Amino acid sequence: MPGWPWRRGRAERELEEELQFHLEQASERYGSRRKAEALLGGAETIKEECRAERRGAWWGSVARDLGLGVRLLRRSPGFALTAVLTLGLCLGCISAVFAIFDAAMLRPPPFPNPGRIVMLSSVLDGKLAPDNPIWAADFADFRTSAAALQWLAAYSYGSSNLASGGAATHVSGMDVTADFFRALGVAPARGRTFAAEDMDRRQVVLSHSLWQKQFGGAPMVGRRILLDGMEYTVIGIMPAGFSHSFWPFHSQMWIPLTFTRAQLQHERSSSRSIFVVGRLRPGATLAEARSQIEARSRQETAAHPDEKGMGETVLTLQNYFTERDSNTTALWMFVTLAILILLVGCANVAGLGLGRAAARADEMAIRRALGAARSRLVRQVLTESTLLAGLAAALGLTLGWLGIRVLNANVDTLDAGVNGRVLVMVVAAVVVTVLCVGLPPALQSAARPRSAGSTGGRSRGRDLVVTAEIALGAASMVLILGLVVSIRRNYAKPLGYNPDDVLAANIALRGPAYVAPEAQLAFLHRMAAAMEALPGVASSGLGSPGPLGWNETAVQVRGRAPISWQGKPMPKIFGITDGYLKVLQIPLLAGRGLTAGDASAPVAIISRSVARRLFPAPASPLGQFIRMDTPGEPWRRIVGVTGDVGTYLGDDGSHGDVFEPLAQTPHAGISIVLRPSAGTSPAALISPLRQTLARLDPTLALADANPLLTTLRSQGEAGDMTFAHLLEMIGALALLLCAVGLYSVVAYEAVRRKRELGVRQALGATSPQLQRMLFAAGARLSLWGIGSGLVLGWIGLRVFGAAADPDARPWAACIAALLLLAAVVVVAAWLPARRASRADPLAALRAD
Amino acid sequence: MDEEDFLDLPQGTLELLILRTLELGPRHGWAITERIQQVSSEALRVKQGSLYPALHRMQRRGLLKATWGASESNRRARYYELTRQGRARLRAGAESWRRLTAAVGKVLDQAAEEG
């Protein structure tokens, strides 16, 4: 019993004295002390019970067990260290996964009463498409027809050039309708947000971070700033933390969103451009709102037959977020894996514990014979396991916390942390651990001893544990191998162009000076010429959108019936200058590229996939005419065919591309691509490029200037690759655990049968024979385990892998896992078998 | 007297007996045993092995408090007395005990009549 030794001393003395007094009185009464003692029973037992009663029976014995546990673990540091490390790694893994899961799925949005905030989501062919914008006309419609919703607000993403002294700054922003802030329920830290009558005024609400970064936190409300060459009055500043990058409302500033008449009248020339957020009216339910929106959406679709399969529905903000994030399957898979690994770790430690229980069988048998209750022995072993699990949990939480920090730093969209919910999940995992690790040896200890002092028979529980462990290990190996291979393969896919050593940046030609297409065109010419002249630039080009952009449109062929693109991947359309293909080194397969002479000629270049789809061999696309399926587009003659171009790592560009001269399709958003001459790094071009732009027009900001490869990687690969590394680490852990588990079972078997082996050896069995015998015992268990594990893993990979990677190959993963595990089994079972078979038979017989 | 002649105490009754015994004034452990034995006409005997754990338990629960005093033979002995909580427990316990035994008695008597 820890603590208060002086008090214990006094209480003990008093107890002693009290019982002594009783005994004396009894002796007097019965006339003899011996008779009294015999009648009264053992004083030690009574003392023990009194002590227990004094502390409260439960806590008393727990404390005693803890003390005993600490002593026992200190006596076998090897076991303690193995157990704590094993469980610590497993719990670390599971707490990191829980934290990620919590951040992605459970954490409520950081707004008041978040459960009442709803988002409109597009539906395409019965599937939610939260990233698909909505028509402005539909928004206006929903606002009047959905009675269950209030503060329905539209928003869209944009960016502006903020003039600030020297070079302009690129600021990401949102255009919002007046109710936006009301829907989210957040009041400004200073000033006010938009009222309905503000919508026609040039007013802006700043985020806390932009206010601090650009204006040094100076009083800004009422002051004017220059956005895209126009004056805006600052009316409010939002509190810090309102614009969290984790939520879809990330922005540096907000300006009023207004709609043109054309947009509101649902004209086809306007595009889907907005997202919609709102709040449930008090008393209204999500189901009501959903049925209202869906009913209206059905009417709308019925009125526009060409919108077949499109619709809208309502989600809570939380659901919208998890739907938007396509990683849900991956998350579930990680949770499954982490639980599998924890179970393997538990099985391992339970296996070790069973070995110890067997070694302690004598001690337990004696204690039971002396009258210790079975529940008491079970509790003692469980207390020991709790002690181990507690230490492991401390280690695990530390490891988990470190892991989360590494992941947060590597994955853009991740902001995981340890909070109450995560702790609850981890505590649940620890409880499971205690039970899994503690119960088997506890039950074995408490089982009716076969015969005290004997080494006991073969332990069925232990066999089962090791088989289960290898099965779980095999299952997770299959899952991990399958997924890692598909992630790695995905990123090994060729992009179709060479992003190495390319600098990419964006500019936005906005403001009164660039309203006229001629003005945009004039600027683009000057920009192209200035870039050519930059020292250190080998080639340069402009594109709209650039290599990272996505703008898909239906295409028609002259002289053919209109092609329906419903449900098929439409080609991406790029307006480019003649240098663009050269900078990105997009291969030209047939015909020619664009030239400066094409500036006013209606020509186009298509990529291989478009060529294949529209002009199947043997027809040649060259000289044919195509037209973008938007009003006012001319027929364009195809002059060349290129390879397909991917937009992000893992995209093989199968959508196909159409390139047309940028000069004919002026656009506000322009991408710059530069390839430096040998010896110059792309990053070194950023500063000269910025100076060039400031010289041409100081109101324009150079945005997102980064080496292209860096951006591509940070977009998806960094996150996925981190997950791949994480998976590989988990896989290594699982393999290690299997090896340790199998090793320990064979080693234990060798110890248990030491005497038998000695006899066999004395009777003439050779060392290799014994070795084979022991090895066979381990291998048999492994075969069962690996067999059932492969089946489990194969099923798991079908469930998770199919969603993550449609052409995941479960068989390949199974075979790889089988080979890997077989190697581990051979080594882990053979090593201890060899050692045991070489033991001196006389020593073995003499032992014990 | 042989061991077998003593009645086994049903679960929980020992505490009730101790409370009742101490109602008349503080006693030490030995005196409690003696008193119960005497009053029950030697039918009940409390074993030391149950008495002292029970006393310590009741003390922890605040039903009793213990003080050191001098015994009849002028030896130092530990005297137990009821606390207010102990008295309340005695009242409630005695009442429910009486109701229980009366009810059990009724059922047994009727069963005897019918049999």
Chai-1 contact restraints between the chains, C-beta under 6 A:
chainA,res_idxA,chainB,res_idxB,connection_type,confidence,min_distance_angstrom,max_distance_angstrom,comment,restraint_id
A,E18,B,R78,contact,1.0,0.0,6.0,A-B,restraint_1
A,F21,B,A77,contact,1.0,0.0,6.0,A-B,restraint_2
A,H22,B,G29,contact,1.0,0.0,6.0,A-B,restraint_3
A,H22,B,W30,contact,1.0,0.0,6.0,A-B,restraint_4
A,Q25,B,W30,contact,1.0,0.0,6.0,A-B,restraint_5
A,L40,B,Q48,contact,1.0,0.0,6.0,A-B,restraint_6
A,G41,B,G49,contact,1.0,0.0,6.0,A-B,restraint_7
A,I46,B,G49,contact,1.0,0.0,6.0,A-B,restraint_8
A,I46,B,Y52,contact,1.0,0.0,6.0,A-B,restraint_9
A,E49,B,P53,contact,1.0,0.0,6.0,A-B,restraint_10
A,C50,B,Y52,contact,1.0,0.0,6.0,A-B,restraint_11
A,C50,B,P53,contact,1.0,0.0,6.0,A-B,restraint_12
A,C50,B,H56,contact,1.0,0.0,6.0,A-B,restraint_13
A,E53,B,P53,contact,1.0,0.0,6.0,A-B,restraint_14
A,E53,B,H56,contact,1.0,0.0,6.0,A-B,restraint_15
A,E53,B,R57,contact,1.0,0.0,6.0,A-B,restraint_16
A,R54,B,H56,contact,1.0,0.0,6.0,A-B,restraint_17
